[in-house]
Amino acid sequence: SGNTPIAVWGTHLDLIQNPQIRAKHGGREHVNNCEVQNSTEMTCQAPALAVDPNHQSELAERPEEFGFILDNVQSLLILNKTNFTYYPNPIFEVFNPSGILELKPGSPIILKGKNLIPPVAGGNAKLNYTVLVGEKPCAVTVSDVQLLCESPNLIGRHKVMARVGGMEFSPGMVYISPDSPLSLPAIVSIAVAGGLLIIFIVAVLIAYKRKSRESDLTLKRLQMQMDNLESRVALECKEAFAELQTDIHELTSDLDGAGIPFLDYRTYTMRVLFPGIEDHPVLRDLEVPGYRQERVEKGLKLFAQLINNKVFLLSFIRTLESQRSFSMRDRGNVASLIMTVLQSKLEYATDVLKQLLADLIDKNLESKNHPKLLLRRTESVAEKMLTNWFTFLLYKFLKECAGEPLFSLFCAIKQQMEKGPIDSITGEARYSLSEDKLIRQQIDYKTLVLSCVNPDNVNSPEIPVKILNCDTITQVKEKILDAIFKNVPCSHRPKAADMDLEWRQASGARMILQDEDITTKIENDWKRLNTLAHYQVPDGSVVALVSKQVTAYNAVNNSTVSRTSASKYENMIRYTGSPDSLRSRTPMITPDLESGVKMWHLVKNHEHGDQKEGDRGSKMVSEIYLTRLLATKGTLQKFVDDLFETIFSTAHRGSALPLAIKYMFDFLDEQADKHNIHDPHVRHTWKSNCLPLRFWVNMIKNPQFVFDIHKNSITDACLSVVAQTFMDSCSTSEHRLGKDSPSNKLLYAKDIPSYKNWVERYYSDIAKMPAISDQDMNAYLAEQSRMHMNEFNTMSALSEIYSYVGKYSEEILGALDQDDQAGKQKLAYKLEQVIALMSIDS
């Protein structure tokens, strides 16, 4: 487009009137003006080329003619030697579609385009660009594709104009936004926010101050509680220590050699053989209709001959044991029934038992079970028969020797438990060997001495009875009965439930005290059993036990209230249960269905969420009460030691070792030799599983199998701990104990190693004793059979065993048919005869 300034030199240039410069291209001529500076120099504006703007080439162009019009000088019209080149025009882009570019003050303005620098060979050609923002020019920096314009100090909207040569181009407008001070609404809102922030900070400081004052108070209160707790803990430990020192002496002096209420042989054996069944058929005559009596008796006599045939009996037992429906209970029952039938033939019973045990050992070793598992659990008839065999043969030893320390231990536990509070509903007590049965809170109580009128002789002196003011009325009645009938077996005493406790006051008034009556306290849905403290009975009061009278209260409430009374709970417990059933002896706290009221005595069962958090604050960390376990253990230590020492002694208290023990231990050693088992641990474990775990543990946990006594749940829990210690003493495995071990194991951790030494010495002493000849053993067994010949009704026992023949007759007959010896003796035929005689429709 021309208009590029061109410097021209020559001579006499100042003479020209109208100097011009010309260029011709494509047949068209363009002219532009020149301006003379002096005689040798003038400046011309380059003429444009006649190029169609729509077809403007991107390439350089050369004019066909180029020269000057200097007045009328013809020779300079065409300067063909001049190498004059035209380049394409610079092209600018608009800012954006709207044509407005928004900028902050001081930001540069960028104009984009192309051909902004001509590509001259030397590379240093520059065009003279002018950029105006509004009226103001700005400093420009040029590159090939953009111009950078330092924006002038302006605000607001301005047109941008770019000039180069004779060209002008406007890419659009710029809007430079002002950095204006804040508006009034902004200032107001900032001020309000600042004010609110200050108020908030002040409020937080006030709250913090108040909170810190509160926490200081709480800290002081906690400190006081901690001091209080510390002093109570110290008192608790001091009490426990004092009890430990004084109670041992009291217990040993109190347990005078009162007659031990041994059960007779029949009751004792029945309780071990058939636990929980009071009136068993083997104690009664056989009951069959008269028209069948003769046939049935004949059939049972034939069946007795079969039972006395070793081939039949072994086949019978093995067949039963191979039946899937023959349960654990059935195994125990069959073993006990067979032993009652064979009570009069103990030689034969022993022979069968040895055979079954030998089979059991073979089977155990064949099935690759660990040899130590032998006789561990009662899973076979043989194991239960072994228990029963020891039961028969160790009765004399129990009566003459081991019974006394067992009874002393029972009495010592009972007496020690009753020195402190016992919750009549949960069975928890202040004194316990069992952590589960420990009352874990402070119970305030006083020991009272009541004077009880002798029911047998009103004129004789009153009997002093020690009781606690927190005892329920039933507990008081039981303690009075224990004191009055000290040497009378339990079954010959009146029951507490059949007696009323009468308080005879100085004024002559008489008042019947009961666990529940119209004065019973009820809070929310908890009803508390009445205690002596509830009735405010003072120390030294006179009381009497009188036969139960139906009071108006009882008559009205009999259906709802007395059903939940503690005496009824105790009656629920007052049976001779099997070891398994004893686990569930403690009555559950169930709400009375009609009123929804839950009974409690000393502690509310924690499963009920009625205890408020506040109540917990008054309690100490319950673990502190575990020291009481130690105190109780220390008090009872002598009695536990006496019992263990008696059981694990070969000659003690003038009694020789029962032959049965030596005989059975020798038999186990023979079996171990036969199977090449020389591991002393395995032999030790067999003996432990055979006698201590199979017989003695049962007696320790259930002294009511041996004595005519009543065992409550707390005594039972303590005996279970002793029994567990007894089992641990017989074990050969190492006991690794830590703080998380069960408390009963920790309690006796230091004693068990010495008990283990006793057991090992006992087993080795027995092994060293001379073997018992079969002749001596048979003589001993014959004597035992003769002594207890008629204890059980054999016919009834045979009838009970026969019920299993009826159930599995096909299987038993099939087994007999396959056995060669049974075939020779025609045992299947004989059994069919029995079945024919016994069948009802024959």
LUMTI-743162 format. One record per residue (C-alpha): x, y, z; chain. Coordinates in steps of 0.001 Angstrom, whole numbers, plus 500000, padded with zeros to 6 digits. Layout:
<rs>
u_v_w_chain
X_Y_Z_A .
...
</rs>
This chain:
<rs>
u_v_w_chain
500000_500000_500000_A .
503059_502321_499828_A .
503583_505384_502031_A .
506819_503944_503345_A .
509315_506845_503667_A .
512179_506623_501145_A .
515303_508776_501423_A .
516509_510049_497997_A .
519927_511683_497301_A .
520975_513657_494247_A .
521970_517162_493121_A .
520016_520396_492508_A .
516952_518829_494045_A .
515856_522147_495519_A .
515024_523473_492014_A .
512064_521091_491499_A .
508647_522666_491889_A .
506505_519540_492400_A .
508619_516429_493001_A .
506712_513085_492843_A .
507575_509363_492878_A .
505853_506849_490604_A .
505400_503052_490220_A .
503611_501122_487478_A .
502275_497585_487960_A .
499831_495572_485916_A .
499425_498490_483531_A .
498345_500921_486251_A .
500394_503798_487588_A .
500455_505160_491116_A .
502087_508389_492190_A .
503036_509775_495575_A .
504535_513031_496818_A .
508100_513873_497803_A .
509368_516546_500104_A .
512690_518263_499399_A .
514937_518680_502403_A .
517808_520490_500660_A .
519675_520444_497304_A .
520997_516925_497848_A .
518239_515169_499824_A .
514547_514678_499696_A .
512058_512275_501370_A .
509389_510513_499303_A .
506403_508441_500366_A .
506528_505161_498382_A .
503693_504875_495850_A .
501146_502065_496204_A .
500995_499146_493772_A .
497808_498577_491857_A .
497084_495080_493320_A .
493520_493785_493725_A .
493011_493592_497505_A .
491000_490346_497152_A .
493891_488721_495280_A .
496730_490136_497306_A .
499576_487742_497116_A .
501555_486668_500107_A .
504682_486973_497989_A .
506904_489970_497277_A .
506136_491928_494067_A .
508324_494103_491787_A .
506860_497061_489813_A .
507226_497069_486005_A .
508401_500691_486089_A .
509683_502783_488946_A .
510920_506366_488888_A .
510345_510076_489596_A .
508264_512818_488079_A .
510537_515823_488628_A .
508831_518621_486756_A .
509554_517506_483218_A .
512771_515547_483515_A .
512108_512543_481239_A .
515267_510609_482012_A .
514213_509849_485637_A .
510703_508563_484832_A .
512012_504967_484787_A .
514958_503916_486994_A .
515231_500350_485764_A .
518305_499603_487833_A .
516574_500303_491124_A .
516004_496988_493033_A .
512754_498111_494607_A .
510591_495267_496229_A .
507052_495449_497621_A .
505964_493146_500462_A .
502399_492155_501501_A .
500550_494566_503822_A .
500512_493885_507603_A .
497131_492348_508624_A .
495567_492796_512119_A .
492947_490646_513881_A .
490034_492140_515837_A .
490176_491691_519660_A .
487171_489326_519884_A .
483703_489004_518375_A .
482355_491769_520605_A .
485315_493980_519696_A .
485900_494971_523344_A .
488967_493920_525342_A .
488679_494237_529153_A .
491915_495050_530965_A .
493182_495962_534392_A .
495139_499216_534584_A .
498810_498742_533627_A .
498153_495546_531644_A .
499689_495568_528095_A .
497456_495626_524976_A .
498319_492839_522525_A .
497412_493262_518823_A .
497689_490033_516912_A .
498291_489814_513174_A .
500736_488710_510459_A .
503297_490182_508032_A .
504109_492700_510721_A .
507845_492670_509841_A .
508854_492601_506149_A .
511176_489699_505318_A .
514009_491787_503958_A .
517181_489917_503053_A .
519165_491772_505669_A .
516544_490857_508279_A .
516766_494182_510072_A .
513996_496088_508319_A .
511412_497573_510659_A .
508182_499349_509902_A .
507240_502459_511769_A .
504082_501491_513721_A .
501995_503979_515690_A .
499309_502708_518091_A .
496830_505174_519632_A .
494642_504313_522629_A .
492032_507016_522370_A .
494166_510078_521690_A .
497271_508771_523487_A .
500048_506935_521695_A .
501685_503980_523412_A .
505160_502472_523259_A .
505174_499579_520822_A .
507206_496395_520647_A .
506943_494552_517328_A .
507311_490893_516423_A .
506238_489093_513262_A .
502804_488068_514630_A .
501959_490607_517315_A .
502339_494153_518585_A .
502746_494715_522316_A .
501484_498112_523364_A .
502239_499375_526884_A .
498821_500717_527844_A .
498864_504434_528738_A .
497650_505604_532128_A .
493950_505655_531235_A .
490713_504199_532557_A .
487398_503706_530849_A .
486532_502781_527256_A .
488841_503842_524361_A .
489235_503048_520678_A .
492514_501424_519654_A .
494006_502576_516308_A .
497136_501114_514646_A .
498920_503075_511812_A .
501738_501968_509565_A .
502699_503657_506283_A .
499486_504950_504815_A .
497335_502268_506511_A .
495075_502585_509525_A .
493347_499700_511299_A .
491238_499514_514473_A .
491032_495999_516115_A .
488322_497261_518530_A .
487902_498999_521858_A .
489640_498471_525217_A .
487841_498807_528529_A .
490280_499527_531331_A .
488369_498868_534627_A .
489176_501327_537413_A .
490838_500210_540688_A .
488118_502096_542455_A .
487831_502336_546289_A .
485178_500047_547952_A .
481549_500871_547548_A .
479457_501850_550561_A .
477546_498497_550884_A .
480873_496648_550838_A .
482281_498879_553588_A .
479116_498409_555724_A .
479120_494604_555361_A .
482844_494418_556227_A .
482251_496517_559335_A .
479282_494320_560432_A .
481318_491119_559885_A .
484208_492535_561889_A .
481864_493483_564740_A .
480308_490004_564804_A .
483751_488405_564851_A .
484783_490474_567864_A .
481538_489537_569712_A .
482125_485836_568886_A .
485715_485935_570172_A .
484563_487593_573425_A .
481800_484948_573833_A .
484307_482106_573266_A .
486658_483590_575861_A .
483823_483859_578423_A .
482695_480252_577707_A .
486289_479005_577957_A .
486713_480766_581285_A .
483491_479249_582631_A .
484384_475781_581286_A .
487852_475889_582799_A .
486308_476871_586146_A .
483862_473943_585832_A .
486648_471522_584918_A .
488644_472727_587930_A .
485631_471939_590120_A .
485165_468542_588433_A .
488858_467837_588938_A .
488570_468671_592629_A .
485461_466506_592916_A .
487237_463631_591112_A .
490257_464103_593357_A .
487991_463801_596404_A .
486363_460706_594911_A .
489783_459226_594172_A .
490948_459916_597743_A .
487719_458384_599011_A .
488183_455394_596686_A .
491809_454949_597770_A .
490847_454896_601420_A .
488064_452365_600670_A .
490461_450212_598625_A .
492960_450361_601470_A .
490203_449396_603920_A .
489086_446553_601637_A .
492662_445201_601392_A .
493175_445624_605142_A .
489911_443772_605812_A .
490930_441006_603405_A .
494299_440694_605142_A .
492739_440675_608607_A .
490192_438061_607503_A .
492985_435926_606100_A .
494743_435884_609466_A .
491716_435405_611744_A .
489312_433212_609762_A .
491597_430196_609449_A .
491733_429822_613211_A .
487967_430307_613587_A .
487138_427753_610894_A .
489405_425042_612274_A .
488040_425534_615799_A .
484399_425556_614606_A .
484606_422324_612640_A .
484420_419921_615527_A .
484306_416276_614627_A .
480533_416197_614205_A .
479176_412967_612769_A .
479615_412889_609002_A .
476213_412196_607371_A .
477353_409531_604881_A .
474683_408264_602511_A .
474112_404518_602551_A .
475709_402449_599779_A .
472541_402180_597716_A .
471722_405933_597722_A .
475367_406823_597012_A .
475643_404450_594038_A .
472258_405529_592659_A .
473262_409212_592765_A .
476473_408514_590834_A .
475030_405923_588415_A .
471692_407623_587729_A .
472163_411311_588671_A .
468999_413361_589034_A .
466647_410335_589077_A .
465223_409987_592592_A .
462991_406915_592266_A .
464665_404632_589705_A .
463011_401356_588554_A .
466058_399321_589716_A .
465057_400137_593313_A .
461505_398745_592883_A .
460029_395357_592139_A .
459318_394606_588492_A .
455881_395828_587489_A .
454145_393647_584858_A .
450490_392690_584438_A .
449689_389478_586294_A .
448806_387440_583214_A .
452273_388147_581704_A .
454287_387958_584917_A .
455321_384316_584629_A .
456400_384633_580950_A .
458290_387897_581541_A .
460154_386533_584577_A .
461085_383429_582617_A .
462252_385602_579699_A .
464314_387854_582008_A .
465968_384841_583691_A .
466967_383594_580218_A .
468170_387137_579395_A .
470201_387199_582632_A .
471995_384026_581448_A .
472818_385804_578187_A .
474086_388922_580025_A .
476303_386601_582081_A .
477738_385186_578837_A .
480826_387252_577926_A .
480508_386591_574169_A .
476906_387826_574180_A .
477504_390834_576447_A .
480491_392102_574423_A .
478605_391614_571143_A .
475525_393356_572641_A .
477525_396396_573802_A .
479506_396711_570540_A .
476321_396453_568466_A .
474579_399164_570502_A .
477607_401450_570233_A .
477671_401096_566449_A .
474070_402417_566158_A .
473859_406108_565220_A .
470697_406661_567285_A .
472386_405255_570426_A .
473011_408561_572241_A .
475550_409558_574911_A .
472775_409387_577485_A .
471919_405862_576349_A .
475589_404805_576688_A .
475715_406035_580277_A .
472367_404454_581068_A .
473288_401039_579608_A .
476661_401070_581430_A .
474948_401850_584748_A .
472207_399235_584228_A .
474754_396529_583322_A .
476801_397369_586438_A .
473695_397156_588685_A .
472873_393728_587188_A .
476513_392612_587653_A .
476825_394051_591195_A .
476618_390490_592483_A .
479178_389237_589907_A .
481968_391790_590101_A .
484638_389284_588959_A .
482783_388792_585685_A .
482044_392568_585438_A .
485772_393319_585869_A .
486702_390793_583178_A .
484202_392353_580716_A .
485378_395859_581627_A .
489039_394955_580983_A .
488104_393504_577592_A .
486122_396618_576632_A .
488940_398919_577781_A .
491508_396893_575816_A .
489258_397227_572721_A .
488914_400974_573359_A .
492705_401381_573571_A .
493179_399408_570310_A .
490532_401515_568597_A .
492018_404753_569928_A .
495504_403879_568637_A .
494200_402584_565287_A .
492257_405802_564578_A .
495502_407773_565053_A .
493923_409840_567834_A .
496385_411241_570329_A .
496857_408518_572984_A .
496313_411147_575713_A .
492669_411529_574642_A .
491888_408008_575865_A .
489244_407991_578654_A .
489096_411811_578543_A .
485370_412041_577789_A .
482591_409564_578369_A .
481974_408534_574779_A .
481664_404802_575272_A .
479896_402314_577527_A .
483316_401130_578761_A .
484261_404585_580131_A .
481021_404930_582090_A .
481338_401340_583329_A .
484830_402227_584584_A .
483399_405161_586577_A .
480724_402862_588015_A .
483295_400157_588821_A .
485312_402646_590895_A .
482052_403905_592451_A .
481283_400380_593739_A .
484804_399582_594894_A .
485834_402897_596490_A .
482819_403320_598799_A .
484695_401810_601736_A .
487705_404086_601070_A .
485371_407104_600947_A .
483751_406151_604264_A .
486940_405320_606096_A .
489390_407773_604627_A .
488661_410336_601874_A .
485134_411226_603024_A .
486277_413119_606108_A .
488509_415722_604342_A .
485898_416082_601567_A .
483159_416766_604118_A .
485458_419141_606037_A .
486142_421058_602817_A .
482417_421273_602048_A .
481620_422515_605571_A .
484513_424983_605514_A .
483354_426447_602188_A .
479730_426672_603363_A .
480721_428274_606655_A .
483135_430740_605019_A .
480578_431727_602360_A .
477904_432325_604991_A .
480166_434649_607001_A .
479551_437289_604351_A .
476504_438342_602357_A .
475173_435913_599734_A .
472693_437216_597181_A .
469789_434794_597424_A .
468761_435432_593804_A .
472001_435638_591776_A .
473947_433318_594120_A .
476848_435805_594247_A .
478728_436120_597541_A .
481273_438335_599271_A .
483467_435287_599922_A .
484090_433089_596929_A .
486765_431121_595081_A .
484915_431686_591815_A .
485250_435057_590133_A .
481840_434575_588456_A .
480131_434290_591842_A .
481858_437224_593539_A .
479816_440250_594627_A .
481853_443045_593109_A .
480691_445935_595186_A .
480682_447159_598751_A .
477765_445790_600762_A .
477354_447289_604212_A .
476252_444639_606691_A .
476448_443794_610378_A .
476724_440422_612080_A .
473867_439893_614564_A .
473442_437135_617143_A .
469791_436089_617435_A .
468528_433911_620279_A .
466398_431150_618870_A .
463812_429306_620916_A .
464512_425554_620821_A .
461568_424061_618914_A .
461980_420654_620609_A .
461971_422014_624139_A .
460583_425504_624761_A .
461949_425596_628336_A .
465534_424715_627407_A .
468069_427557_626867_A .
467746_429602_623671_A .
470237_428752_620951_A .
472489_431665_619790_A .
472688_431896_615980_A .
475036_434178_614045_A .
473332_435820_611095_A .
473748_438973_608979_A .
471307_441862_608932_A .
471366_441747_605093_A .
470148_438095_604991_A .
466719_437403_603537_A .
464217_435754_605867_A .
464700_432397_604072_A .
468477_432671_604567_A .
467923_433409_608281_A .
465630_430364_608595_A .
468255_428156_606927_A .
471030_429376_609213_A .
468811_428746_612258_A .
467965_425234_610989_A .
471721_424586_610453_A .
472428_425670_614035_A .
469576_423734_615670_A .
469975_420558_613606_A .
473759_420709_613449_A .
474336_416940_613493_A .
471130_415914_611705_A .
471334_414807_608027_A .
469705_417211_605612_A .
466877_414870_604582_A .
465771_414489_608226_A .
465498_418217_608902_A .
462409_420368_608439_A .
462519_422506_605294_A .
462831_426289_605590_A .
459845_426667_603256_A .
457656_424751_605751_A .
458585_427032_608666_A .
457746_430605_609583_A .
460159_432950_611353_A .
458553_434636_614318_A .
460133_437712_615929_A .
459252_437882_619609_A .
459601_441474_620737_A .
460189_442652_624303_A .
456694_444127_624431_A .
455298_440633_623985_A .
454252_441322_620392_A .
454916_438545_617863_A .
455527_439258_614226_A .
455878_436802_611339_A .
458760_437824_609057_A .
458659_436882_605365_A .
460714_437401_602193_A .
457738_439236_600725_A .
454775_440911_602354_A .
452886_444177_602164_A .
455934_446076_603489_A .
458181_444935_600616_A .
459844_447883_598857_A .
459194_448347_595132_A .
461116_450907_593070_A .
460306_451267_589372_A .
459908_447621_588337_A .
462347_446205_590924_A .
461058_444525_594076_A .
463575_443980_596886_A .
463346_440884_599089_A .
462873_441660_602779_A .
465913_441354_605046_A .
466376_441672_608817_A .
467613_445228_608219_A .
464318_445954_606414_A .
462390_444886_609531_A .
464991_446673_611747_A .
465543_443572_613871_A .
468178_444516_616522_A .
471101_442417_617776_A .
470140_439927_620476_A .
466477_439644_619407_A .
464541_436502_620248_A .
463139_434539_617306_A .
461363_431223_616917_A .
460725_428840_614040_A .
457074_427795_613952_A .
455179_425652_611490_A .
453972_427545_608417_A .
450684_429345_608781_A .
448655_430657_605839_A .
448578_434391_606507_A .
446045_436703_604916_A .
448860_438127_602775_A .
449862_434680_601517_A .
446281_433707_600829_A .
445707_436780_598669_A .
449065_436816_596902_A .
449831_433140_596726_A .
449321_432982_592968_A .
451567_435892_592022_A .
454030_436813_594705_A .
455190_433721_596495_A .
455948_432146_593157_A .
458921_434506_592799_A .
460076_434341_596402_A .
463644_433361_597169_A .
462564_430326_599152_A .
460927_429020_595992_A .
464145_429703_594109_A .
466064_427653_596643_A .
463530_424847_596333_A .
464160_424831_592602_A .
467840_424265_593356_A .
467293_421773_596141_A .
467545_418603_594054_A .
470430_416296_593474_A .
471280_417188_589922_A .
473838_415668_587631_A .
477119_417557_587148_A .
475806_418960_583848_A .
472535_420179_585278_A .
474357_421952_588091_A .
475712_424529_585671_A .
472256_426005_585314_A .
471339_425856_589006_A .
471300_429575_589613_A .
467769_430833_589084_A .
467340_433450_586402_A .
465898_436802_587369_A .
462694_436614_585399_A .
460004_439243_585776_A .
456769_438090_587322_A .
454561_437588_584268_A .
451514_439355_585686_A .
453129_442386_587313_A .
456384_442677_585316_A .
458301_443129_588587_A .
461879_441844_588875_A .
463119_440542_592224_A .
466462_441547_593718_A .
468271_441102_596999_A .
471791_442596_597261_A .
472791_443349_593649_A .
470628_444036_590637_A .
471487_441805_587756_A .
473707_443937_585459_A .
471944_442654_582353_A .
469076_444937_583298_A .
469955_448473_582279_A .
468253_450053_585291_A .
471480_451012_586995_A .
472078_454656_586353_A .
475509_455958_585541_A .
475448_457731_588868_A .
475299_454395_590687_A .
478528_453345_589008_A .
480318_456337_590486_A .
479882_454957_593968_A .
481448_451650_592972_A .
485125_450872_592967_A .
486866_449260_590002_A .
485423_445785_590402_A .
488820_444074_590002_A .
489816_445375_593470_A .
487400_442823_594917_A .
489460_439971_593433_A .
491620_440246_596587_A .
488706_438578_598368_A .
489275_435470_596249_A .
492768_435330_597747_A .
491474_435782_601289_A .
488916_433013_600791_A .
491519_430763_599173_A .
493917_431312_602093_A .
491182_430460_604579_A .
490290_427230_602780_A .
493863_426248_601830_A .
494336_423740_604660_A .
491131_421888_603723_A .
492028_421696_600018_A .
495544_420453_600894_A .
494104_417814_603272_A .
491739_416484_600625_A .
494373_416345_597856_A .
496914_414764_600180_A .
494438_412070_601226_A .
493451_411238_597648_A .
497072_411175_596442_A .
498502_409036_599252_A .
499099_405295_599015_A .
498793_404811_602786_A .
497034_407479_604780_A .
494966_407701_607957_A .
495502_404008_608586_A .
493783_402947_605348_A .
495632_400949_602722_A .
495373_401850_599050_A .
492168_400308_597608_A .
493051_397223_595561_A .
490896_398454_592665_A .
493225_401422_592054_A .
496423_399337_591994_A .
494729_396668_589826_A .
493432_399164_587230_A .
496712_401130_587073_A .
498655_397881_586509_A .
496200_396941_583760_A .
496827_400311_582005_A .
500615_399801_582307_A .
500249_396311_580768_A .
498270_397785_577868_A .
500923_400490_577342_A .
503649_397797_577287_A .
501620_395708_574858_A .
501348_398681_572459_A .
504970_399781_572991_A .
503983_403101_574544_A .
506905_404145_576735_A .
506115_407886_576934_A .
505647_408481_580693_A .
503295_411400_579912_A .
500873_409126_578059_A .
500840_406571_580898_A .
500371_409382_583445_A .
497473_410851_581403_A .
495727_407446_581083_A .
495832_407003_584857_A .
494633_410585_585447_A .
491744_410183_583004_A .
490857_406783_584496_A .
490603_407651_588215_A .
490991_411329_589222_A .
489031_412794_586296_A .
486553_409930_586013_A .
485771_409467_589692_A .
487303_411995_592094_A .
486355_415167_590189_A .
482736_413971_590245_A .
482894_413510_594038_A .
484594_416885_594669_A .
482054_418761_592552_A .
479114_416790_593938_A .
479643_415979_597638_A .
475865_415436_597792_A .
476564_412126_595999_A .
478368_410960_599163_A .
476756_412900_602023_A .
473218_413748_603059_A .
473653_417510_602604_A .
472182_420465_600702_A .
474587_422232_598365_A .
473733_425816_597349_A .
474974_427496_594183_A .
477858_429468_595751_A .
479278_426355_597452_A .
478953_424527_594150_A .
480852_427303_592296_A .
483705_427105_594843_A .
483833_423294_594631_A .
484053_423629_590835_A .
487186_425789_591243_A .
488704_423154_593568_A .
487785_420431_591038_A .
489416_422428_588216_A .
492596_422802_590327_A .
492467_419040_590973_A .
492286_418374_587214_A .
495156_420803_586511_A .
497245_418993_589139_A .
496796_415712_587251_A .
497772_417246_583903_A .
501250_416776_582452_A .
501133_419873_580249_A .
502905_423054_581316_A .
500580_425814_582494_A .
501710_429112_581026_A .
499902_431796_582958_A .
499639_435516_582328_A .
497476_438361_583567_A .
494715_437341_581126_A .
494518_433734_582409_A .
491307_432704_584214_A .
491334_433841_587845_A .
490783_430313_589228_A .
493983_429133_587483_A .
495919_432175_588747_A .
494527_431617_592239_A .
496182_428195_592584_A .
499115_428824_590212_A .
501716_428527_592985_A .
500147_425407_594527_A .
499693_423365_591353_A .
503424_422482_590894_A .
503551_420923_594379_A .
500209_419152_593786_A .
501648_417798_590512_A .
504603_416395_592467_A .
502147_414634_594816_A .
500344_413082_591830_A .
503584_411884_590210_A .
504847_410450_593499_A .
501453_408755_594034_A .
501542_407099_590581_A .
505167_405982_590993_A .
504472_404623_594538_A .
501557_402592_593147_A .
503737_401264_590314_A .
506385_400154_592834_A .
503877_398233_594975_A .
503771_394465_594441_A .
501244_393414_591800_A .
497930_391974_592971_A .
497426_388374_591896_A .
494220_387565_590032_A .
493364_385199_592879_A .
493568_387989_595496_A .
491655_390400_593289_A .
488920_387872_592589_A .
488613_387122_596314_A .
488285_390865_596990_A .
485691_391278_594224_A .
483723_388277_595469_A .
483662_389774_598970_A .
482415_393135_597588_A .
479697_391337_595608_A .
478582_389409_598699_A .
478440_392586_600832_A .
476095_394380_598445_A .
474244_391410_597004_A .
470675_392681_597280_A .
471025_396462_596835_A .
469233_396590_593452_A .
466319_394741_591929_A .
468059_392672_589227_A .
464809_391827_587423_A .
463901_395530_587054_A .
467437_396317_585839_A .
467281_393450_583301_A .
463903_394712_582111_A .
465424_398207_581597_A .
468349_396714_579604_A .
465950_394580_577591_A .
464229_397770_576304_A .
467400_398302_574194_A .
467149_394733_572843_A .
463589_395507_571781_A .
464785_398681_570029_A .
467738_397122_568183_A .
466749_393412_568037_A .
467490_392964_564305_A .
470978_394487_564567_A .
471843_392449_567692_A .
470608_389165_566130_A .
472523_389986_562921_A .
475751_390551_564891_A .
475289_387263_566796_A .
474718_385369_563523_A .
478018_386636_562139_A .
480044_385752_565267_A .
481513_382230_565162_A .
481627_381749_568947_A .
478077_383049_569304_A .
477061_380618_566573_A .
478617_377666_568444_A .
476750_378625_571628_A .
473475_379271_569713_A .
473184_382723_571311_A .
470992_384145_568534_A .
468481_381314_569079_A .
468489_381939_572850_A .
467886_385647_572342_A .
464976_384879_570013_A .
463484_382784_572811_A .
463802_385744_575173_A .
462184_388067_572593_A .
459335_385604_572125_A .
458697_385382_575890_A .
458904_389161_576357_A .
456697_390198_573420_A .
453333_391574_574521_A .
451218_389958_571804_A .
452634_386457_572260_A .
</rs>
